[in-house]
């Protein structure tokens, strides 16, 4: 999970470009296996942007979730099973509530940088892909315009989850 962080994000995005191009590794493999006759357009669309974002930010979700799940007391799971709870019920009633702090931390760690992402949408999505970070980049560097309104919306969108998380933590400590 940590291994991709040993290389630059830009290099990893260029690797995805090489994989997803019509003459790229994935299309050549699918053609060699006889699954497709003509190359599939896998790049410069929403699929490639989503794939790049998931690839780039998945470790930021998994690591806090792993930390949270590793602290779950096994005896609680065993007790629920001994009392006749099915595995799905054990997950929903025991494991999921105990892992909520890790889910919240991971969601914040993913949401905050992903909302301002401009490299992945620009390189994998092409010129038609619009995301907040890319719009800010274009307004600031291409149009040489200070996008005050868009920046304020971005600040508000990023501040709201942090305030909500802080309130939830304060409630948890007081309870």
C-alpha positions in Angstrom: 0.0 0.0 0.0 2.9 2.4 0.8 5.0 1.3 -2.2 3.4 3.7 -4.8 4.4 6.7 -2.6 8.0 6.0 -3.3 7.5 7.5 -6.8 6.1 10.9 -7.8 2.4 11.3 -8.4 3.2 12.8 -11.8 5.2 9.7 -12.8 2.4 7.4 -11.6 -0.2 9.4 -13.7 2.0 9.2 -16.8 2.2 5.4 -16.2 -1.6 5.3 -16.2 -1.5 7.2 -19.5 0.8 4.6 -21.0 -1.5 1.8 -19.7 -4.8 3.4 -20.8 -3.9 4.8 -24.3 -5.5 3.1 -27.3 -2.0 1.7 -28.1 -1.3 1.2 -24.5 -0.6 -1.9 -22.4 -4.2 -2.7 -21.5 -5.6 -2.5 -25.0 -2.7 -4.5 -26.4 -3.3 -7.2 -23.7 -7.1 -7.3 -24.4 -6.4 -7.6 -28.2 -3.8 -10.4 -27.6 -6.4 -12.3 -25.5 -9.0 -11.9 -28.3 -11.4 -10.0 -26.0 -11.6 -7.0 -28.3 -11.1 -6.3 -32.0 -10.5 -2.6 -31.9 -8.9 -0.5 -29.1 -11.2 0.8 -26.4 -11.1 4.5 -25.5 -10.0 4.2 -21.8 -8.4 7.6 -21.5 -9.6 11.2 -21.5 -12.9 10.4 -19.9 -14.5 10.2 -16.5 -13.5 6.6 -16.1 -9.8 7.4 -16.3 -10.1 10.3 -13.9 -11.9 8.2 -11.4 -9.4 5.4 -11.8 -6.5 7.9 -11.3 -8.1 9.4 -8.2 -8.8 6.1 -6.6 -5.3 4.9 -7.3 -3.8 8.1 -5.9 -5.9 8.4 -2.8 -6.8 4.8 -1.8 -3.9 4.5 0.6 -5.1 7.6 2.4 -8.3 5.7 3.1 -6.9 2.3 3.8 -4.2 3.2 6.3 -6.5 5.0 8.8 -9.1 2.3 8.4 -6.5 -0.4 9.0 -5.4 1.5 12.1 -8.9 1.6 13.4 -9.7 -2.0 12.6 -6.5 -3.3 14.2 -7.7 -1.8 17.5 -11.1 -3.6 17.4 -11.2 -6.0 20.4 -11.5 -9.6 19.0 -13.4 -10.7 22.1 -16.3 -8.4 21.1 -16.6 -10.2 17.7 -16.4 -13.5 19.4 -19.0 -12.6 22.0 -21.4 -11.5 19.2 -20.8 -14.8 17.4 -21.3 -16.8 20.6 -24.6 -15.0 21.1 -25.8 -16.2 17.7 -25.2 -13.1 15.5 -24.6 -13.8 11.9 -21.4 -12.5 10.2 -23.3 -9.7 8.5 -24.9 -8.7 11.7 -21.6 -8.8 13.6 -20.1 -6.5 10.9 -23.0 -4.0 11.0 -23.5 -3.9 14.8 -19.9 -4.4 16.1 -17.2 -3.9 13.6 -18.6 -1.0 11.6 -19.4 1.2 14.7 -16.0 0.6 16.1 -14.3 1.5 12.8 -16.2 4.8 12.3 -13.3 6.9 13.6 -11.0 5.4 10.9 -13.7 5.8 8.3 -14.1 9.5 9.2 -10.3 10.1 9.3 -9.8 8.4 6.0 -12.7 10.3 4.4 -11.2 13.6 5.5 -7.7 12.6 4.3 -9.1 11.7 0.9 -11.7 14.4 0.5 -9.5 17.4 1.3 -6.7 16.8 -1.2 -8.9 15.2 -3.9 -11.2 18.2 -4.0 -8.3 20.4 -5.1 -6.7 17.9 -7.4 -5.8 19.3 -10.8 -3.0 17.1 -12.2 -5.1 13.9 -12.5 -8.1 15.5 -14.2 -5.9 17.4 -16.5 -3.7 14.6 -17.7 -6.1 11.7 -17.6 -9.4 13.5 -18.2 -8.3 15.9 -20.9 -9.4 19.5 -21.5 -13.2 18.8 -21.1 -12.9 17.4 -17.6 -14.0 19.9 -15.0 -13.1 19.6 -11.3 -12.8 22.3 -8.7 -9.0 22.1 -8.5 -8.6 22.2 -12.3 -11.0 25.2 -12.6 -9.0 27.1 -10.0 -5.8 26.2 -11.8 -7.1 27.4 -15.1 -8.5 30.6 -13.7 -5.3 31.4 -11.8 -2.7 30.5 -14.3 -4.4 30.5 -17.7 -6.7 33.5 -17.3 -4.5 35.3 -14.7 -7.6 35.9 -12.6 -7.9 35.6 -8.9 -11.0 33.3 -8.6 -12.2 34.7 -5.4 -15.7 33.3 -5.6 -14.6 29.8 -6.5 -11.8 29.9 -3.9 -14.3 30.9 -1.2 -16.7 28.1 -2.2 -13.7 25.7 -2.0 -12.7 27.0 1.4 -16.3 26.5 2.6 -16.6 23.0 1.2 -13.3 22.0 2.9 -14.1 23.7 6.2 -17.5 22.1 6.7 -16.3 18.5 7.0 -13.6 19.5 9.4 -16.0 21.4 11.6 -18.4 18.4 11.6 -15.6 16.0 12.5 -14.5 18.3 15.3 -18.0 18.4 16.7 -18.4 14.6 16.5 -15.1 14.2 18.3 -16.1 16.6 21.1 -19.4 14.7 21.5 -17.5 11.4 21.6 -15.2 12.7 24.3 -18.0 14.1 26.4 -20.1 10.9 26.2 
